[in-house]
């Protein structure tokens, strides 16, 4: 994702490919070279930290984090376990837990020499999705979360048998707690596996761990084609291409959004589509520990679940069904365009939530740190009750750092070019509108600004995902919308 929320830590990818982190750092989650809390954003320059390759997505697990760079390399850091080995070039004892607070590159030979397109982190294990459409897993396997049909740990990435997915190429993966989900690239089928004590896999058999990836029959989703999936601690949600949101699993804190009368759902149940969330229905969802954050196609944000620390962006009360967050919370008076205030990506952490707008601003609410920190980074000895439900915007410029060519870096790997500006730019450089611009003449911009700089700025507004990337991956990166499959 362009943003990842974990246990007290937040990771944000900037549009220039750097990594920003802030929050509790007890596990070395923040990738900053130490284990101390950082209330202010800390920026890692991709040139120094990731061998000159831009970061394109990040993921948070229980005690460690990972990211993927533009060249398809996988990096990880944090407190791993003895079975999660470092790169094979290292000579350190593999039986010793490699506690790293700086990023470590994973050798591509560890996952079939195929570039990584996505990574997902659970509680002590990791899923790796490669460009070949295959899933590799390693780490703890005590509850069959590795998908190999046994509960043995894997000390290094091992490919899940493609036959488990009917040979289909996989486009998206998700992991949390001790269960997983995967979506096929061409037909949007979804498989689930791992811990199922709360019905979080949706296979209809509670109290039995699902030992191998198991297909959720499309008929169980009213024939819907799956575009997006998200695993919570002990629950799951998915979105179909027609914008309908479904959920299953534990509902102790109302996290699955089906109302207070349901304590647990062992199958996926329909929450709603455009009749509930507005035209187009749901675009993406992020499941945390005990709450969920939902982003609709109309850019509205919805929340449900626990609200002990204000993670629902409203005072005190929890919500049994998704409720609409006031859009005014994300309005920035300094935004030049109103569309810059549209929320593009959301993430749910343990007790907090994050949203990124199309203008690249980061908004957070809930409890991010343990102990909590004020925006200035000063430790607060007691939880400030009056912060419940308040949404805090990271200061403009917070994602920048000394040495940047600009004072302000935006979050996210893609930002929309306003339609009016796109047309104006095209007209300003087209031969029929700009005094023979095509043959070297002056353009409408040349009097005020060097045309080469304008063109460079324009082209930097767009980020192209890899060809064939699924709708779920595009949504997480802030690109595009869920599409119906061709007839």
C-alpha positions as CSV (number, residue, x, y, z in Angstrom):
1,X,0.0,0.0,0.0
2,X,1.0,3.6,-0.3
3,X,0.3,3.7,3.4
4,X,0.5,0.9,6.0
5,X,-0.7,1.0,9.6
6,X,0.5,-1.5,12.1
7,X,0.9,-1.8,15.9
8,X,1.6,1.7,16.8
9,X,3.5,2.6,13.7
10,X,2.6,4.3,10.4
11,X,4.6,4.0,7.1
12,X,3.9,6.3,4.2
13,X,5.3,6.2,0.7
14,X,5.9,9.6,-0.8
15,X,5.4,10.4,-4.5
16,X,9.1,10.6,-5.1
17,X,9.6,7.1,-3.7
18,X,10.9,7.8,-0.3
19,X,9.6,6.2,2.9
20,X,8.2,8.2,5.8
21,X,7.6,6.6,9.2
22,X,6.4,7.8,12.6
23,X,5.0,6.3,15.8
24,X,5.9,3.7,18.4
25,X,9.1,2.0,17.5
26,X,9.5,-0.7,20.1
27,X,9.9,-3.4,17.5
28,X,12.0,-1.3,15.1
29,X,9.0,-0.9,12.8
30,X,10.0,2.5,11.7
31,X,13.1,1.5,9.8
32,X,15.0,4.5,11.3
33,X,18.1,2.8,12.8
34,X,16.9,2.7,16.4
35,X,14.1,1.4,18.7
36,X,13.0,4.7,20.0
37,X,9.5,6.3,19.4
38,X,9.3,9.1,16.8
39,X,6.4,11.4,17.0
40,X,7.5,13.4,14.0
41,X,7.8,11.9,10.5
42,X,11.2,10.4,9.8
43,X,12.1,10.3,6.1
44,X,14.3,7.6,4.5
45,X,15.7,8.7,1.2
46,X,15.4,5.8,-1.3
47,X,18.8,6.6,-2.8
48,X,20.5,5.9,0.5
49,X,18.2,3.3,2.1
50,X,17.1,1.2,-0.8
51,X,20.0,1.1,-3.2
52,X,18.6,3.9,-5.3
53,X,15.3,2.2,-6.1
54,X,12.0,4.0,-5.3
55,X,9.6,2.4,-2.8
56,X,6.3,1.6,-4.3
57,X,4.4,-0.2,-1.5
58,X,4.7,-1.0,2.2
59,X,3.2,-3.5,4.7
60,X,3.2,-3.9,8.5
61,X,3.1,-7.1,10.5
62,X,3.0,-7.9,14.1
63,X,6.6,-7.3,14.9
64,X,8.2,-6.5,11.5
65,X,7.5,-4.5,8.3
66,X,8.4,-4.9,4.6
67,X,8.4,-2.9,1.4
68,X,8.7,-3.4,-2.3
69,X,10.9,-1.2,-4.5
70,X,10.4,-0.2,-8.1
71,X,12.9,-2.8,-9.4
72,X,10.8,-5.6,-7.7
73,X,13.1,-6.1,-4.7
74,X,11.7,-7.0,-1.3
75,X,13.1,-5.4,1.9
76,X,12.2,-6.1,5.5
77,X,13.1,-4.9,9.0
78,X,11.9,-5.1,12.6
79,X,12.0,-8.0,15.1
80,X,11.7,-11.2,13.2
81,X,11.9,-14.7,14.6
82,X,14.6,-17.3,14.3
83,X,12.8,-19.0,11.3
84,X,12.7,-15.8,9.3
85,X,16.2,-15.7,7.8
86,X,18.1,-12.8,6.4
87,X,19.6,-12.8,3.0
88,X,21.7,-15.9,2.2
89,X,24.8,-13.8,1.8
90,X,24.9,-13.1,5.5
91,X,27.0,-15.4,7.7
92,X,25.1,-14.8,10.9
93,X,23.6,-17.7,12.9
94,X,20.2,-18.4,11.4
95,X,19.0,-19.7,14.7
96,X,19.2,-16.2,16.2
97,X,16.4,-13.8,15.6
98,X,17.6,-11.0,13.3
99,X,16.4,-7.9,15.0
100,X,16.9,-5.2,12.5
101,X,15.9,-1.6,12.7
102,X,17.2,-0.8,9.2
103,X,16.0,-2.3,5.9
104,X,17.5,-5.5,4.7
105,X,17.2,-6.7,1.1
106,X,15.9,-10.2,0.4
107,X,17.8,-12.0,-2.3
108,X,15.5,-12.5,-5.3
109,X,16.7,-16.1,-5.6
110,X,14.7,-16.7,-2.4
111,X,11.4,-16.3,-4.3
112,X,12.1,-17.9,-7.7
113,X,14.1,-15.0,-9.2
114,X,10.8,-13.3,-10.1
115,X,10.3,-9.6,-9.1
116,X,8.0,-8.9,-6.2
117,X,4.8,-7.0,-6.9
118,X,3.2,-7.2,-3.4
119,X,4.0,-8.3,0.1
120,X,1.7,-9.0,3.1
121,X,2.7,-9.4,6.7
122,X,0.8,-11.3,9.4
123,X,1.6,-12.2,13.0
124,X,5.1,-13.7,12.5
125,X,4.8,-14.7,8.9
126,X,5.0,-13.1,5.4
127,X,3.4,-13.7,2.0
128,X,5.3,-12.6,-1.2
129,X,3.5,-12.2,-4.5
130,X,5.7,-12.3,-7.5
131,X,5.3,-11.0,-11.1
132,X,4.8,-14.6,-12.1
133,X,1.5,-14.6,-10.2
134,X,2.8,-17.0,-7.5
135,X,2.7,-16.7,-3.7
136,X,5.7,-17.5,-1.6
137,X,5.3,-17.8,2.2
138,X,7.6,-18.1,5.2
139,X,7.6,-17.7,8.9
140,X,5.4,-19.3,11.6
141,X,3.0,-21.9,10.3
142,X,1.3,-23.0,13.6
143,X,-2.2,-22.3,12.3
144,X,-1.6,-23.3,8.7
145,X,-1.2,-19.7,7.6
146,X,1.6,-20.6,5.2
147,X,-0.8,-22.5,2.9
148,X,1.4,-25.6,2.5
149,X,-1.1,-28.0,4.2
150,X,0.9,-28.4,7.4
151,X,1.6,-26.4,10.5
152,X,5.4,-26.4,10.3
153,X,7.4,-23.1,10.1
154,X,9.3,-22.3,7.0
155,X,12.8,-20.8,7.5
156,X,12.8,-19.3,4.0
157,X,10.2,-18.4,1.4
158,X,8.5,-21.5,-0.1
159,X,6.1,-21.3,-3.1
160,X,2.5,-22.3,-2.3
161,X,1.6,-25.0,-4.8
162,X,-0.1,-23.2,-7.8
163,X,-2.5,-26.2,-8.0
164,X,-4.0,-24.9,-4.7
165,X,-5.3,-21.9,-6.8
166,X,-6.3,-24.1,-9.8
167,X,-3.2,-22.8,-11.5
168,X,-4.6,-19.3,-11.7
169,X,-2.2,-16.3,-11.5
170,X,-2.7,-14.3,-8.3
171,X,-3.2,-10.5,-8.5
172,X,-3.6,-9.6,-4.8
173,X,-2.8,-11.0,-1.3
174,X,-3.7,-10.0,2.2
175,X,-2.6,-11.3,5.6
176,X,-3.2,-10.4,9.3
177,X,-3.3,-12.3,12.5
178,X,-2.9,-15.9,11.3
179,X,-5.0,-16.0,8.2
180,X,-4.7,-15.0,4.5
181,X,-6.6,-14.2,1.4
182,X,-5.6,-14.2,-2.3
183,X,-7.4,-13.0,-5.5
184,X,-6.9,-14.4,-9.0
185,X,-5.9,-12.0,-11.7
186,X,-8.3,-12.8,-14.5
187,X,-11.6,-13.8,-12.9
188,X,-11.5,-12.3,-9.4
189,X,-11.9,-15.6,-7.5
190,X,-10.8,-15.5,-3.8
191,X,-9.1,-18.2,-1.7
192,X,-8.7,-18.1,2.1
193,X,-6.7,-20.2,4.5
194,X,-5.2,-20.3,8.0
195,X,-6.7,-19.7,11.5
196,X,-10.5,-20.0,11.5
197,X,-11.4,-20.0,15.2
198,X,-13.6,-16.9,14.7
199,X,-14.8,-17.8,11.2
200,X,-12.4,-15.3,9.6
201,X,-11.7,-17.4,6.5
202,X,-15.4,-17.4,5.6
203,X,-15.4,-21.1,4.6
204,X,-18.3,-21.9,7.0
205,X,-16.5,-24.2,9.3
206,X,-15.7,-22.5,12.6
207,X,-13.2,-23.8,15.1
208,X,-11.2,-25.6,12.3
209,X,-8.1,-24.1,10.8
210,X,-8.2,-24.1,7.1
211,X,-5.1,-26.0,6.1
212,X,-4.8,-25.1,2.4
213,X,-6.1,-22.3,0.3
214,X,-9.8,-22.8,-0.1
215,X,-12.0,-21.2,-2.8
216,X,-14.9,-19.1,-1.6
217,X,-17.6,-20.1,-4.1
218,X,-18.7,-17.1,-6.3
219,X,-22.3,-18.1,-5.5
220,X,-21.6,-17.2,-1.9
221,X,-20.9,-13.7,-3.1
222,X,-24.0,-13.5,-5.3
223,X,-21.7,-14.3,-8.2
224,X,-19.6,-11.2,-7.6
225,X,-16.1,-10.9,-9.0
226,X,-13.7,-9.9,-6.2
227,X,-11.6,-6.7,-6.7
228,X,-10.2,-6.1,-3.2
229,X,-9.5,-8.0,0.0
230,X,-8.4,-7.1,3.5
231,X,-7.6,-9.3,6.5
232,X,-8.1,-8.0,10.0
233,X,-6.8,-9.6,13.2
234,X,-9.6,-12.2,13.3
235,X,-12.0,-11.0,10.6
236,X,-12.0,-10.3,6.9
237,X,-13.6,-8.1,4.3
238,X,-13.7,-8.0,0.6
239,X,-15.1,-5.8,-2.2
240,X,-16.5,-7.0,-5.5
241,X,-16.2,-5.1,-8.8
242,X,-19.7,-3.8,-8.5
243,X,-18.7,-2.0,-5.2
244,X,-20.4,-4.4,-2.7
245,X,-18.7,-4.9,0.6
246,X,-18.8,-8.3,2.3
247,X,-17.4,-9.4,5.7
248,X,-17.0,-12.4,8.0
249,X,-15.3,-13.4,11.3
250,X,-15.3,-12.1,14.8
251,X,-17.8,-9.3,15.6
252,X,-17.0,-8.8,19.3
253,X,-16.3,-5.2,18.7
254,X,-18.7,-4.7,15.8
255,X,-15.7,-4.8,13.5
256,X,-17.4,-6.6,10.6
257,X,-20.1,-4.0,10.4
258,X,-23.1,-6.4,10.4
259,X,-24.8,-5.0,13.5
260,X,-24.8,-5.9,17.2
261,X,-27.0,-9.0,16.8
262,X,-24.3,-11.0,15.1
263,X,-21.4,-12.2,17.4
264,X,-19.6,-14.0,14.7
265,X,-20.1,-14.8,11.0
266,X,-18.6,-18.0,9.6
267,X,-19.4,-17.1,6.0
268,X,-19.1,-13.8,4.1
269,X,-22.2,-11.7,4.5
270,X,-23.2,-8.7,2.4
271,X,-22.8,-5.3,4.2
272,X,-23.9,-3.1,1.3
273,X,-23.2,-1.5,-2.1
274,X,-24.2,1.7,-3.7
275,X,-27.5,1.7,-1.9
276,X,-25.6,2.2,1.3
277,X,-22.3,3.8,0.4
278,X,-23.4,6.0,-2.6
279,X,-23.0,5.7,-6.3
280,X,-20.4,3.1,-7.3
281,X,-20.4,1.5,-3.8
282,X,-17.1,0.7,-2.1
283,X,-13.7,1.2,-3.6
284,X,-11.4,-0.3,-0.9
285,X,-11.4,-1.3,2.8
286,X,-8.7,-1.7,5.4
287,X,-9.2,-4.0,8.4
288,X,-7.3,-3.3,11.7
289,X,-7.3,-5.2,15.0
290,X,-10.9,-4.4,16.1
291,X,-12.1,-1.8,13.6
292,X,-12.4,-1.2,9.9
293,X,-12.1,1.9,7.6
294,X,-14.0,1.9,4.3
295,X,-13.4,4.1,1.3
296,X,-16.3,4.6,-1.2
297,X,-16.0,5.3,-4.9
298,X,-17.4,8.8,-4.2
299,X,-14.3,9.3,-1.9
300,X,-16.4,9.2,1.3
301,X,-14.9,7.5,4.4
302,X,-16.8,5.1,6.6
303,X,-15.8,3.4,9.9
304,X,-17.2,0.6,12.1
305,X,-16.0,-1.3,15.1
306,X,-14.2,-0.5,18.3
307,X,-13.7,3.2,19.2
308,X,-11.8,2.9,22.5
309,X,-9.1,5.3,21.4
310,X,-11.0,7.4,18.8
311,X,-10.1,5.2,15.9
312,X,-13.6,5.7,14.3
313,X,-13.1,9.5,14.2
314,X,-16.0,10.2,16.5
315,X,-16.3,10.7,20.3
316,X,-16.4,7.6,22.5
317,X,-19.2,5.5,20.9
318,X,-18.4,2.4,18.9
319,X,-20.4,1.7,15.7
320,X,-22.1,-1.6,14.9
321,X,-22.6,-0.7,11.3
322,X,-20.4,1.6,9.0
323,X,-21.1,5.2,9.6
324,X,-20.1,8.2,7.5
325,X,-17.1,10.3,8.6
326,X,-17.6,14.0,8.1
327,X,-15.9,14.9,4.8
328,X,-15.1,18.3,6.3
329,X,-12.4,16.7,8.4
330,X,-10.3,16.2,5.3
331,X,-10.7,19.7,3.9
332,X,-7.6,21.8,3.7
333,X,-8.2,25.5,3.0
334,X,-4.7,25.8,1.5
335,X,-5.5,23.3,-1.2
336,X,-5.5,25.0,-4.6
337,X,-8.1,22.5,-6.0
338,X,-11.1,21.1,-4.2
339,X,-10.3,17.7,-5.6
340,X,-7.0,17.7,-3.7
341,X,-9.1,17.0,-0.6
342,X,-10.6,13.7,-1.9
343,X,-9.5,10.7,0.1
344,X,-7.7,8.2,-2.1
345,X,-6.4,5.5,0.3
346,X,-7.2,4.5,3.9
347,X,-5.5,2.2,6.4
348,X,-6.5,0.8,9.8
349,X,-3.9,0.1,12.5
350,X,-4.4,-1.5,15.9
351,X,-6.1,1.5,17.5
352,X,-5.8,4.2,14.9
353,X,-6.6,5.1,11.3
354,X,-5.0,6.9,8.4
355,X,-6.2,8.5,5.2
356,X,-4.3,10.1,2.3
357,X,-5.9,12.6,0.0
358,X,-5.3,13.1,-3.8
359,X,-3.3,16.2,-2.8
360,X,-0.9,14.0,-0.9
361,X,-1.9,15.1,2.6
362,X,-1.9,12.6,5.5
363,X,-4.7,12.5,8.1
364,X,-4.5,10.4,11.2
365,X,-6.9,9.7,14.1
366,X,-7.0,7.4,17.1
367,X,-4.1,6.3,19.3
368,X,-0.9,5.8,17.4
369,X,1.6,5.3,20.1
370,X,2.0,3.4,23.4
371,X,2.5,5.6,25.4
372,X,0.8,8.1,23.2
373,X,2.7,11.1,21.8
374,X,1.5,14.6,21.1
375,X,2.0,15.9,17.6
376,X,5.2,17.6,18.9
377,X,6.6,14.1,19.8
378,X,6.4,14.8,23.6
379,X,5.4,11.7,25.6
380,X,2.0,12.0,27.3
381,X,2.0,10.1,30.6
382,X,-1.8,9.6,30.6
383,X,-4.1,9.1,27.6
384,X,-5.6,12.5,26.6
385,X,-9.3,11.7,26.6
386,X,-10.1,15.0,24.7
387,X,-8.4,13.7,21.6
388,X,-11.1,11.0,21.0
389,X,-12.6,11.4,17.5
390,X,-10.2,14.2,16.4
391,X,-8.6,14.0,13.1
392,X,-5.1,15.3,12.8
393,X,-3.4,16.4,9.6
394,X,0.3,16.1,9.3
395,X,1.8,19.5,8.7
396,X,2.4,20.4,5.1
397,X,6.1,19.9,4.6
398,X,6.2,17.1,7.2
399,X,7.1,14.6,4.5
400,X,10.0,16.6,3.2
401,X,13.5,16.5,4.5
402,X,16.8,18.3,4.3
403,X,18.3,17.8,0.9
404,X,15.0,17.6,-0.9
405,X,14.7,19.8,-4.0
406,X,11.3,20.9,-2.7
407,X,10.1,21.8,0.8
408,X,7.0,19.7,0.5
409,X,6.6,16.1,-0.6
410,X,3.2,14.6,-1.1
411,X,2.2,11.1,0.1
412,X,1.1,8.4,-2.3
413,X,2.5,7.0,-5.5
414,X,0.1,8.7,-7.8
415,X,-1.8,12.0,-8.0
416,X,-4.5,13.0,-10.3
417,X,-3.9,15.7,-12.9
418,X,-6.9,18.0,-12.8
419,X,-8.8,17.7,-16.0
420,X,-9.0,21.5,-16.7
421,X,-5.2,21.7,-16.2
422,X,-4.6,18.8,-18.5
423,X,-6.6,20.4,-21.3
424,X,-5.0,23.7,-20.7
425,X,-1.5,22.2,-20.9
426,X,-2.3,20.3,-24.0
427,X,-3.7,23.4,-25.7
428,X,-0.7,25.4,-24.6
429,X,1.7,23.0,-26.3
430,X,-0.4,21.9,-29.3
431,X,0.6,23.3,-32.7
432,X,-2.9,24.6,-33.4
433,X,-3.2,26.6,-30.2
434,X,0.3,27.7,-29.3
435,X,1.9,29.8,-32.1
436,X,3.5,26.9,-34.0
437,X,4.8,25.1,-30.9
438,X,5.3,21.9,-32.8
439,X,7.8,23.6,-35.1
440,X,9.8,25.4,-32.4
441,X,7.6,28.5,-31.9
442,X,6.7,30.1,-28.6
443,X,4.0,28.5,-26.4
444,X,1.4,29.9,-24.2
445,X,3.6,29.1,-21.2
446,X,7.0,30.2,-22.4
447,X,6.7,33.8,-21.2
448,X,6.2,32.7,-17.6
449,X,7.8,29.4,-17.2
450,X,10.3,27.1,-19.0
451,X,8.3,24.7,-21.0
452,X,10.7,21.8,-20.3
453,X,10.1,22.2,-16.6
454,X,6.3,22.3,-17.1
455,X,6.4,19.1,-19.1
456,X,8.5,17.4,-16.4
457,X,6.1,18.5,-13.7
458,X,3.2,17.2,-15.7
459,X,4.7,13.8,-16.4
460,X,5.6,13.4,-12.7
461,X,1.9,13.6,-11.8
462,X,1.2,10.1,-13.0
463,X,2.5,6.8,-11.7
464,X,2.0,3.7,-13.9
465,X,1.4,0.4,-12.1
466,X,2.8,-2.7,-13.6
467,X,0.9,-4.1,-16.6
468,X,-1.7,-6.7,-15.5
469,X,-1.9,-5.4,-11.9
470,X,-5.2,-6.3,-10.2
471,X,-7.8,-3.7,-9.2
472,X,-7.0,-4.3,-5.5
473,X,-3.3,-3.5,-6.0
474,X,-4.3,-0.3,-8.0
475,X,-6.7,0.8,-5.3
476,X,-4.1,0.4,-2.6
477,X,-1.6,2.5,-4.5
478,X,-4.2,5.2,-5.0
479,X,-4.6,4.4,-8.8
480,X,-7.7,3.9,-10.8
481,X,-11.0,2.4,-9.7
482,X,-12.5,-1.1,-9.6
483,X,-13.6,-2.2,-13.0
484,X,-16.1,-4.7,-14.3
485,X,-14.5,-7.6,-16.2
486,X,-15.0,-7.5,-20.0
487,X,-18.1,-9.4,-21.2
